[in-house]
Amino acid sequence: MPPWGISDIPDQRGRRAIVTGGSTGIGFEIARALAAAGMAVTIAARDEARGAAAARMIRGLAPGAEVRFARLDLASLASVRGFAEAELLTARPLDLLVNNAGVMMLPRRETTADGFERQFATNHLGPFALTARLWPLFTGRAGARVATVASLAHWRGRIDLADLDAAVRYRPYAAYARSKLANLLFAFELARLAGASGPLSVAAHPGIAATPLVRNGRAGDTGLASRLLIAWYDVVGQDAASGALPILRAATAPDVRAGAYFGPRGPFGFRGPAGLVRASGAARDAAVAARLWTVSEERTGLRFAPGPAAGAGADGGDSAAPAGGALP
């Protein structure tokens, strides 16, 4: 049997997706492939010029495709809330959310306006809050999914609930690995909580891909270590289109089950055909996942109790939201 590829994506006409970080790299390739398969796609990203240009480019590559851009900064809980509120106002059902956007190995510790370490905020807390707020849009959508993009780096990750913001000691790779382990803990816990009748929560990683992610993350650091790291990714990494395949398979293949994890099946998981892969034992730790979920609710100010997708709780100080709802 030939490797799974773009041509294996089922017809997506009549379905709608939001792809975070869809303006460049792997996110762009995900958005392009989904649009070509007939899905209406919203590219959610920080840079308005690049996001709008990406939408225009995809419409040019897939004539007739419905592709739009909307600004979203996952490092800002206010931006997440504004984006989600605009989406909820449209009342357009949602079939797929691809939590793809992220930052990688920032050379110096940075904090967001909300006071969180930037990698943890952008890579985990932002997607957590976005998924919670958009959950009502999945109501009644057969085959709806949340696909979270993880990384091989999660194998080196460690969840220290007492120092999630790396205030005691910041190391670029350790902070990145922690955030990607958090991605998998979130994806697998969401799969458990959503249950058999809820939208599928799945995860995937792109292997080693030569994309702007590493170069952007190391911006401003011209040291030898950064130059060597970027060069290594450029030489070893596969292209963005190949890196997107595991995520696209997780997001669209009809035989995918909740809690599935996809990635390249070649040596060391760096590259190769897209298929099911193994996550670390730490990523499958249900006790840590439950504690991280609670901490994430506290930090985002949301109670996220996913079940079969239902309406969101209203503002006004209620102590809890209905199952499937998100309460500011």
N, C-alpha and C positions, 0 to 999 in steps of 0.2 A: 504494500500500500504506500503511495507517495506521501511525503510529509504534508501536514495540514498547512494550507495557504489561504491567501486572500479569496481565491475562487471558491473556497469552502464556506464562506460566510453566507448564511441563508438570506433570502430576500427580506429586507428590513423595511419595506414600504409600509407606511401607516404607523411607524414607531418613532419615538423621539429619545434623544440622548443629550446629556450634558457631559462635556469632556473638559476637566480642569487642566490648565496648562496646555491647551490645544493649539497654541500659536506657533510652537517650535518643536523640533525634535520628535520624540516618540509620541507625544500628545497630538502633534500635527498629523502624523501618519495614522494614528487611531481615528481621528476625526475624518481624515480623507477617505479611509477605507469604509467607515460607516456610512458616510454620505454617498459614496459610490454604490453602496448596497441598497440605497433608497431611504436611509434613515434621516430624519430631520435632526440637525446637530446644532447645539449651542456651544461655541467655544468660549470658555470662561477663563480669563487670564488677566494679569495685571496691566500689561502694556497695551494701551488702546491702539496705537499705530500698528504694532505687529499683529495684534489680534484681528483687527479689521482687514489687514493685508492677507492674513492667512485665510480668512473667510472668503475673500475675493478669489484667491488662488484656487481654493477647493471648488468654488462654483465654476471656475474656468475649466478645471480638470474633470468635473462631473456636471455637465450642463443639465440644468433643471433641478439640481440639488438645493435643498433648503438648508442653508448654513448661515448662522448669525453669530455676532460677537457680543458678549456682555462682560463688563469689567468685574473682576473678582480678585481680591487680595486675601489669600488664605491666612496670612499672618495677622490679619485684623478681624476680630470678632464683629466689629461694626460693619465691615465690608461684607462679611458672610451673611449677616442678618439682612442688610440692604438687598443683596443679590437674591437671597431666598424669598424675601417679601415680594420682590418684583415678580419672581417666578410664580409664587402662589397666587398673586393677583391675576395672572393670565388664566389660571385654572386649567392650563393645558396638562394633560396627564403625562407622566414620565415613565419610560420603559427602562432606561439605563443611565446610571451615574458612574462615570469613570473617574475615580479619585487618583489622578495622575500627577498633578502639579507638585513640585517640591523644590527644596534647596539642598545643596550637598557640600559638606565639609567646609563650612565657612571658616576662614583661617583665624578669626578672632571671635570671641563670644559677643553676640549681639542680643539685645532684648527688644521685644515688640512694644507697641504702645500699651498693650494689655499687661506688660511686665513679664512675659514669658521668654525663655530662650528661643531664638528665632527658628532653629531647625525643628525643635519639638513642636512649636506653635504652627509652623507652616505645614509640616509633614504629617502631624497627627491631630492636634487640637482643631485646626481649621477643617480638615475633612470630617472629623467627628461631628462638629457643629453643623456643617453643611448637610451631611447625611440626615441628621436629626431633623433639621428644619424642612428639608425637602421630602421627608418620608410620606406625608399625606398625598403627594402627587403620584405615588405608586399604586394608589387604591384601584383595585379592579383590573390591573394590568397583568394579564397572563404572561408568564415568562420574564417578569421584570427582574432586574439585577442591579446590584451595587458591586462594581469591580474595583478593588483597591490595589494599587501598584506598589509592590514591596521591592526588596533588593536582596542580593546575595549577602550584603553587609549585615543582614539581620542575624546571621550566625554568630557574629561578634558582639551583638547587642546585649545589654544588661539593663533591666528595669530597676532603678533605684528610686523607689517612691519617695524617699526623703530628699532626693536631689535631682528631680527630673529636669530642672533648669540648669544643671551643671554649674551651680553657683560656687560649689566647693572646689571643683577642679574641672576646667573645660579643656577637652581635647577634641579637635575637629572630627576625626573619624569616629571616636567613641560616641559623640553626640549624634552623629548621623546614624550610626548603627542602632542606637537606642530608639531613634524615631522610626526606623524601618521595622524594628522588632515590634514597636507599638502598633504599626500598621497591620501586622499579621494578627496580633492579639485582638485588635479591634475587628478585623474581618471575620475571624473565627468565632468570636463572641457574638457578633451580629448574626452570624449564621445560626448559632444555637438559640438566641433569643427570638429571632424571627420565626423559627419553627417551620414546619413542613408547608404551611399554607401562606407564608409570607414571601416577599421578594427574596431571591437568592443572593446571598453574600458570598463572593468568590474573591480570589486574589491571584496575582501573577507577578513575575519579575522578568525584566528584559535581558537578563544576563549582563555581559559587559558590552555596552553600546557607546559608540563614539558620537556623542551628542553635545550640545552646548552646556549641559548640566554641570559637568565638572569644571569647565572653563569659567562659567559664570560664578560658580561657588568660590573659586579661588581668585576671583578678580581682586586686584590690588595687592596680591602677594606674588612678587616676582622672584622669590627665592628658588634655590635649586630644587628643593623637594617638590614644590608646586609645579615647576617646569617638567620635572621627570614624571610626575603623576599624570599630567595632561598628555604628555607624549606617549605614556604607556597605554592610556585609554584610546588614543588615536590609532596606535599600531595594533593593539590586541582586539579592540572593540569591533563589533559588527555594526552595520549601518542601522539607522533609526527604523527603517521599514522592517528589517528583520527583528529588531528588538521589540517592535509592536506586536508581532504575531502571537506570543503567549497571552498578552492582554486581550487581543481580539478573540482568541479562541475561548478564553474564560468568559468573555462578555457576550458571545454570540452562539457558540456551538450548542446544539439542542440536547446533547447528552450530558451536560455539565450538572453536577450536584452541588448543593450548598456546602460551603467549606472547602471546596476544591482549590488546589494551588497549582498553577501552571508556570512553566519556565522552559528555557532551552534544555534539551536533554543530551547535549554534547559534553565533552570532557570538562569537568569542574563546574558545569552549568554556565560556562562563559558564552557559548553559542550552540547552535544546533536546532533540530526540529522542535517545534512547540509541543509540549506534552505535560502530563502530570508529573510533578516533582515533589520532593520531600522537604518539609519545613523542619526547623530545629525543634528539639524538645521544649526549649523555652517558649517558642511560639505557640505551642499546644498546651501550655500550663493554664488550666482553667481557673485556678485560684488567683493567679496573678492577673489574668484577663479581667476577672470580676472586680478586683481591686482597682485596676487601671480604669475600668469603665466608670466606677464611682468617682475617682479623682477627676476624670475628664468631664463628668457632669458638673462637678463642683467648680472646675476652672472655667468652663464655658457658660455656666449659669443656666444649664439646660437639664431637664429630666428627660432622658431618652429611653422610653420603654417600648422597644419595637415588638410588634406582633404582626399579624396581618395588617397591612397599611391602613391607617385610619386617620381621622381628622386631628389636627394639631390643637393643643390646649390654647385657650385665649389668654391674652395679657390680663393682668389684674391681680396677681398675687396669689392665685390658687396654689395649694401646696403640692399638687401633682397634676400631670397631664394625663389624658386618656391613653390607653395602650396604643403605641404607634405615634404618639404626639410628642411635640417638643415645646417646652414651656420656657420663655425667656426669664 
